[in-house]
Every structure is written in structure tokens, then in C-alpha cells.
């Protein structure tokens, strides 16, 4: 990212991220995320951050493999698209509170996803809350919860059309827990766990998921 200090308490940032993911060794997704970020520091009252962003997604799997029947065209299931988002959040640090220095943070974000296939067009409202704690032995704990409401613009192709009652909508609850420790100025190790409960009125998208992992982060000066 590139930062520019607009004034002593105001920071402007342009950020770009590229990602490429595989599942089982097969290419799955390529994405490019661009964001303009404004940060205002209020001293003891914390920091407010607002962002405008665009995410470009190119899914690499073959849509033809997702057909339910000959009547379902692959183009309807093309998940490639553009996501526009806007959001604001605030973080408040409570220094020297019970010697764990908690930081409380929250964010609201609105997004609108324009996909090539009619299956994935939707807009979403997301609320994100969390707390960071400084534990003994210089271990940091980050606990956060997220609620996301996704309202799709059409009914799903994966629903029995004879029983479909309306457009697809998802209510997703997600909890994340992360323990991290800085071993040196350049190396951070962490353990992370994530639980997702995606409630949907379309059965194939109604699921619960557990993800856990160990991570090593390298930081360069």
C-alpha cells in the first residue's frame, strides 16, 4: 500500500492486493482488490477508518461441471464479477486496563456484487465487532464476530423451482479467534480458528464450517 499523511491526524492510503487460490491442487479463484482508505486519529477516543473499494473476481473452475440438467446454462452459474463496497469502522484502545490493554473495534460495510451469471448477483450488509487483548508472555488474542446479510436479486438455480418461494437470501454468522506471538522483529507465529454458520433459504447454501490452522508471517523492513 501507499500512505500519504494529509495532516498530522489524517492518513490517506491506497491499497492493492492480489490473490490466487487452489482447492485440491486445482485452480479455483484469482482476485484483485483495490481500496482507497481514509484514517482519522482522535487521540484517546480512538481511530476512525473509512474505505471505498472494488474487488475483481475470476473463478477458475469449469461452470459446466455445475449443471443440474441440460436446461441449465453454464452462463447462469458464472461466478466471475465485480464487487463494490463502502464501509466505516472505529477502534478504541483502553490502555493499561487490567494490564491486558484491550482494543475494541467495530465496522459496518455495504457491498454490491455484479456477477456474469444470474446466480450470484446480490448486495450485502455486514457488521463486524471484535476485541484485541495483550496476554502474558507477549501473546496477543484477537476475538471477532461478524454478521452478514446477503440479499440475492433472483431465485437460485439450485432450488426446486416448483417449491421456490422467492429470491435467495443468506444470514451468515462468523466467529474468529486468533492467538499470535512476535518471535522476532521479522517473524510472527499464530494459531487461528474460524466458525461459520451460513443460514440460507436455499438448502445447498445452508451449512456450517470449521477452519483451523497455524501460520507464520514474515515481515520485511
C-alpha positions as CSV (number, residue, x, y, z in Angstrom):
1,X,0.0,0.0,0.0
2,X,0.9,3.7,-0.3
3,X,0.3,6.1,2.5
4,X,0.0,9.9,2.4
5,X,-0.3,12.0,5.6
6,X,-2.8,14.6,4.7
7,X,-2.5,16.3,8.1
8,X,-1.0,15.2,11.5
9,X,-4.2,13.3,12.4
10,X,-5.4,12.2,9.0
11,X,-3.9,9.5,6.8
12,X,-4.8,8.6,3.2
13,X,-4.0,5.2,1.8
14,X,-4.3,3.4,-1.5
15,X,-4.1,-0.4,-1.1
16,X,-3.9,-3.2,-3.7
17,X,-4.0,-6.9,-3.1
18,X,-3.7,-9.8,-5.5
19,X,-4.6,-13.4,-4.6
20,X,-4.7,-16.8,-6.3
21,X,-6.2,-19.9,-4.7
22,X,-6.3,-23.6,-5.3
23,X,-8.6,-26.4,-4.0
24,X,-7.2,-29.9,-4.1
25,X,-4.4,-28.7,-6.4
26,X,-6.9,-27.3,-9.0
27,X,-7.1,-23.6,-9.7
28,X,-10.1,-22.1,-8.0
29,X,-10.0,-18.3,-7.8
30,X,-8.0,-15.2,-8.8
31,X,-8.8,-11.8,-7.3
32,X,-7.6,-8.2,-7.4
33,X,-8.7,-5.9,-4.6
34,X,-8.3,-2.1,-4.8
35,X,-9.2,0.3,-2.0
36,X,-9.0,3.9,-1.0
37,X,-8.8,4.3,2.7
38,X,-9.1,7.4,5.0
39,X,-8.0,7.2,8.6
40,X,-8.7,9.9,11.2
41,X,-7.0,9.7,14.7
42,X,-8.9,11.2,17.6
43,X,-6.3,10.7,20.3
44,X,-7.7,9.0,23.4
45,X,-11.0,8.5,21.6
46,X,-9.5,6.1,19.1
47,X,-9.3,5.9,15.3
48,X,-12.0,6.0,12.6
49,X,-11.3,4.3,9.3
50,X,-13.5,4.6,6.1
51,X,-12.9,2.8,2.8
52,X,-14.2,2.6,-0.7
53,X,-13.2,-0.5,-2.7
54,X,-13.6,-2.6,-5.7
55,X,-12.9,-6.4,-5.8
56,X,-12.4,-8.2,-9.2
57,X,-13.0,-11.9,-9.1
58,X,-12.1,-14.5,-11.7
59,X,-13.2,-18.0,-10.7
60,X,-11.1,-20.7,-12.5
61,X,-13.4,-23.7,-12.1
62,X,-15.4,-25.1,-15.0
63,X,-19.0,-23.9,-14.7
64,X,-20.1,-26.8,-17.0
65,X,-19.5,-29.2,-14.1
66,X,-22.1,-27.4,-12.0
67,X,-25.0,-28.1,-14.4
68,X,-28.0,-29.8,-12.8
69,X,-29.7,-30.6,-16.1
70,X,-29.5,-29.8,-19.8
71,X,-31.9,-26.9,-19.3
72,X,-29.4,-25.1,-17.0
73,X,-27.0,-23.0,-19.0
74,X,-23.4,-22.6,-17.6
75,X,-23.5,-18.9,-18.2
76,X,-26.2,-18.6,-15.4
77,X,-23.7,-20.1,-12.9
78,X,-20.7,-17.9,-13.9
79,X,-19.5,-16.5,-10.6
80,X,-17.0,-14.1,-12.1
81,X,-17.8,-10.5,-11.2
82,X,-17.1,-7.1,-9.6
83,X,-17.8,-6.2,-6.0
84,X,-18.2,-2.6,-5.0
85,X,-18.0,-1.8,-1.3
86,X,-18.1,1.1,1.2
87,X,-17.7,1.0,4.9
88,X,-16.6,2.7,8.1
89,X,-15.2,1.4,11.4
90,X,-13.8,2.7,14.7
91,X,-11.2,1.3,17.1
92,X,-10.8,2.4,20.7
93,X,-7.8,1.4,22.8
94,X,-8.2,1.1,26.6
95,X,-4.6,1.4,27.6
96,X,-3.4,-0.1,31.0
97,X,-6.9,-1.6,31.6
98,X,-6.3,-4.7,33.8
99,X,-2.9,-4.9,32.2
100,X,-4.3,-6.5,29.1
101,X,-4.6,-3.3,27.0
102,X,-7.9,-4.2,25.2
103,X,-8.7,-2.6,21.9
104,X,-12.4,-2.6,20.9
105,X,-13.3,-2.2,17.3
106,X,-16.4,-2.3,15.1
107,X,-17.2,-1.8,11.4
108,X,-20.2,-1.5,9.1
109,X,-19.8,-2.3,5.4
110,X,-22.2,-2.3,2.4
111,X,-21.4,-4.1,-0.8
112,X,-23.0,-4.8,-4.2
113,X,-21.8,-7.8,-6.3
114,X,-22.3,-7.7,-10.0
115,X,-21.7,-11.2,-11.4
116,X,-21.7,-12.5,-15.0
117,X,-24.1,-15.3,-14.0
118,X,-27.6,-14.5,-12.6
119,X,-27.0,-17.0,-9.7
120,X,-24.6,-14.7,-7.8
121,X,-25.9,-11.1,-8.2
122,X,-26.5,-9.7,-4.7
123,X,-26.0,-6.9,-2.2
124,X,-24.8,-7.4,1.4
125,X,-24.8,-5.6,4.7
126,X,-22.0,-6.6,7.2
127,X,-21.5,-5.7,10.9
128,X,-18.1,-6.6,12.4
129,X,-17.2,-6.4,16.1
130,X,-14.1,-7.5,17.9
131,X,-11.6,-7.1,20.8
132,X,-7.8,-7.4,20.9
133,X,-6.1,-8.3,24.2
134,X,-2.4,-8.4,25.3
135,X,-2.0,-11.6,27.2
136,X,1.0,-12.7,29.4
137,X,4.2,-13.9,27.6
138,X,3.6,-11.2,24.9
139,X,0.8,-13.2,23.3
140,X,-1.9,-11.3,21.6
141,X,-5.5,-12.6,21.5
142,X,-8.0,-11.3,18.8
143,X,-11.6,-12.3,19.0
144,X,-14.2,-11.1,16.5
145,X,-17.7,-11.8,15.3
146,X,-19.3,-10.9,12.0
147,X,-22.9,-10.9,10.9
148,X,-23.6,-10.6,7.1
149,X,-27.0,-10.4,5.4
150,X,-26.9,-11.2,1.7
151,X,-29.9,-10.4,-0.5
152,X,-29.8,-12.0,-3.9
153,X,-31.5,-10.4,-6.8
154,X,-33.1,-13.6,-8.1
155,X,-34.0,-17.1,-7.0
156,X,-31.4,-19.8,-7.1
157,X,-30.9,-22.3,-9.8
158,X,-30.1,-24.9,-7.1
159,X,-33.7,-24.7,-5.7
160,X,-36.5,-27.0,-6.8
161,X,-38.4,-24.4,-9.0
162,X,-41.7,-25.9,-8.1
163,X,-41.2,-25.1,-4.4
164,X,-39.3,-21.8,-4.7
165,X,-40.9,-19.1,-2.7
166,X,-38.8,-16.1,-3.5
167,X,-35.3,-14.7,-4.1
168,X,-32.4,-16.4,-2.3
169,X,-31.2,-14.7,1.0
170,X,-28.4,-15.7,3.4
171,X,-27.8,-14.8,7.0
172,X,-24.2,-15.6,7.9
173,X,-22.7,-15.6,11.4
174,X,-18.9,-15.9,11.7
175,X,-16.6,-16.1,14.8
176,X,-12.8,-15.9,14.6
177,X,-10.2,-16.5,17.3
178,X,-6.5,-15.8,16.8
179,X,-3.5,-16.2,19.1
180,X,-0.3,-14.7,17.9
181,X,3.2,-14.0,19.2
182,X,6.0,-12.0,17.7
183,X,9.1,-14.2,17.9
184,X,11.4,-11.6,16.4
185,X,11.1,-8.2,14.7
186,X,10.6,-10.2,11.4
187,X,8.7,-13.3,12.4
188,X,5.2,-13.7,13.8
189,X,3.5,-17.1,14.5
190,X,-0.2,-17.6,15.1
191,X,-2.9,-20.1,15.5
192,X,-6.4,-19.3,14.1
193,X,-9.9,-20.8,14.3
194,X,-13.0,-19.8,12.4
195,X,-16.6,-21.0,12.7
196,X,-19.2,-20.1,10.1
197,X,-22.9,-20.7,10.2
198,X,-24.4,-19.7,6.8
199,X,-28.2,-19.8,7.1
200,X,-29.9,-19.7,3.7
201,X,-33.4,-20.3,2.3
202,X,-31.7,-22.5,-0.3
203,X,-30.6,-25.8,1.1
204,X,-27.4,-26.2,-0.8
205,X,-26.1,-22.9,0.7
206,X,-27.2,-23.7,4.2
207,X,-24.1,-25.0,6.0
208,X,-21.8,-24.9,9.0
209,X,-18.0,-24.8,8.6
210,X,-14.9,-25.0,10.9
211,X,-11.5,-23.9,9.7
212,X,-8.3,-24.0,11.8
213,X,-4.6,-23.5,11.0
214,X,-1.2,-22.5,12.1
215,X,0.6,-19.6,10.3
216,X,4.0,-18.0,10.0
217,X,4.2,-14.4,9.0
218,X,7.4,-12.8,7.7
219,X,7.7,-9.0,8.0
220,X,10.3,-7.1,6.0
221,X,11.6,-3.6,6.9
